[in-house]
Amino acid sequence: PLKAQKAHRNLFTDVSDSAQTDSMVSRTVAALGHLDTLIANAGIAEVKPILDTTPAERQRMFDVNCGGLMNSYISGAKQMVAQGTGGRIIGAASIVSFNTFPMLGTYSASKWAVKGFTQVAAKEWAVSFSPSSNKADPAPVSSASADTPSSQKYGIRVCAYAPGIVDTPMWDLIDHELGKDVRTFALAIPPR
């Protein structure tokens, strides 16, 4: 018979700090016994022209959106490898990881990095991988040369989803700020 309700935990964590993502995974395992699925969904956005962004703003965007995802993936994968049971890791990319928007330069760049890191993690953790051929190999890699890192099959499936417009406070901010830019642009067009 199926269980009526599965256990879950919500843990508030600064994902830009790897010690906190390690602790998040440890606390989850302590409470639930093991880790089957990890969802890396934290993200922030800032809407402004690239030339108006500051180094601190750009760094914070990458620390949370990209670094936070990387920390979460790695903390979860290490636990799954230790368990020996594989698992699932799912990350939040964005529509801008495929199609960028003006005034979302740093956000777009951080989400392209999310897409790239997810693809590499999927290749390294789910199937055996031959770095010399850059192709997935269904059979385990039997040996590695001194200049080729050994690969292992961990059975961890890694993917990211790329939602479009979702009714969240973050999208409200993006919509509001992009709307200002459109109005300014429209007012600048001379009538015919």
N, C-alpha and C positions, 0 to 999 in steps of 0.2 A: 504494500500500500504506500501511496505517496504521503509525504509529511504534509500536514495542513499548512504549516508556516515555516519558512526557512529563516535561520538567524541572520542578522545583518548588524553592522555597526557603522555609525557615522563618526569619524574622528576628524577634528579640526586640526589642520597641519599646515605649517608654512612649507610648501613643497619646494621652495627655492633653497631650503636647507636639507642636505642629504641626511644629516643625523636625525632630523624629524621624520623624514620618509622611512628611514630604517626603523625608528621607534613606532611609527604608525603600523608597519607590517608586523613587527614583534608583538604589539598590543593586540592586533587582530588575531594573530595565531594563538596567543595566550588565551584569548576569550573564546575563539571558535575552534581551535584545534589544528587548523591548516588553512592554506590560502589556495583557492581554486581560480579566482578571477580578480584582477585588479583593473580598475577603471581610472585613468588619469584624465580628469575633466577640468582641472583648475585652469583659469585663463583670465587675462585682463586685456583691455583695449584702450587706446587713446586715439582720439580723432583730431589730427592736425596735420598741416603740410609738413613734409619731411624737414624742410629748412627751419621750421619753428620748433622742432624737437630738441631737447637737451640731451647731452650724454647720459645723465642720470635717468631720464625717462626711457631712453632706448635700452639702457642696461637693465632696468627693472622689468621692462617688457620681456626681454630675453631670459632674465633670471626666473620669472614665473612661467611664461608660456613654453619655453624650450627647456631650460634647466630644470624646472619643476617636473616636466614630463619625463625627462631623462632620469632624474633622481627616483621618481616613482617607478618607472619601468625597471631600473636596475635593482632597487630594493625588493620589488616583487619577484623579479626573475631569480635573484639569489635565493630567496626563500623557496621558490618552486623547484630550483635545482637541488637544494638541500633535501626537500621532501622526496624527490625522485619521481614525482607523479605528473610532471608537466603542468599545464594550466593555460589560462587565457589572459592576455593583457590587451586592453583597449584604450586608445588615446583619442583625445579631442583635437582634431585638426580644424579646418574651417573651409568654407567656400573660397576664402582668399589663399588657401594653399594650392589652388588650381587657377584662380582668376582674381588678380589683385584689384583693389579699389583705390582711387585717389584718396588722400588724407588718411590712409591706413597703412602707410609705408612700413613702419616698424612692426606693426601687428602682422601685416602680410609676410614680411621677412621671417618673423618668428614662427609662423605657421608653415611656411615652406620648410623650415628647419625641422619642425615636428614631423612632417611628411617624410623627409629624408631619413631621420633617425629611426622612425617606425619601420621603414623599408629595410634598413640595415639590421635592426633587432630581429625582424621576422626571418631574415636570411640566416642570421647567426644562431638563433635559438630554436627554431622550429624544425629545420631539416639540416642534414649534414651539408656543409658548404665547402667548396674547393676555391680558395682565394685565387689560385693561379689561373683558373678558367673563368672565374666570376659567374659560375653557374651552380645552381642547386643540384645536389647529387642524392638520389634516394638511398643509396647505400652509405653506410658509415665510412668516413675517411679513415683508411687503415694505417697510414703513416704520414708523418710530416717531415719535410726537410728542415734544415736549420733556419732557412730564411722564410719559411711558410708556417704561420701559426697553426697549431692543431685545431680542429673543429670537432664539436660534439653535437649529438642530437639530444636536445633537452625536452622536446615535446611541448614547447611553449608556443602557442599561436599568438602572434602579435599583429594587430591591425589598428587602423584609425578610421574614424568616421569624419566626414566633412559636411556638417550641416550648413544650410543656407541661412536664411533669415529665421530666427527663432525668437519668440516673444519673451525676452528676458530684460532685466535692467541694463545689461551691457548693450543689447541691441537698441534699446530706447535711447541711450547716449549716442550711439553711432547714427541712428536715424535723425535725431535732433541736430547734431553737429553737421552731418552731410546736408541736411535740409537748409541750414543757414547758408552753406556754400552755394547751393543751387539757387536760392533766392537772390544772393548777391550777384551771381553770374547772370541770372535772368534780367535783373534790373540794369545791368551794364550793357545789354544789347539795345542798340538804338532802334526806335520804331521805323517801319518802312513807309 
